[in-house]
Amino acid sequence: MFSLVYDIDGRELNDVFWWFKSVAEMKKVITDDDLIALVSDEVFQPTVIWKFGDVQVTCGTLGLSTATVKLIADVGT
């Protein structure tokens, strides 16, 4: 048997608790997997390095289909 231990507080704890209450209203039984998913979604978010800027797609029957994606560096990191 294992123990679920997460060190969260402040806003993150409030967010996780709010999501927990909304899931608990819909389900009779909350499993460890549900708790792990809740904490993972709220606390362990990846660091944003790039942001989506623009996309251009060219396609048709006569030429090679291409897609160009513009990524913008996140200057806040």
Buried (B, 14 or more C-beta within 10 A) or exposed (E): EEEEEBEBEEEBBEBBEEBBEEBEEEEEEEEEEBBEEBBEEBBEEEEEEEEEEEEEEEEEEEEEEEEEEEEEEEEEE
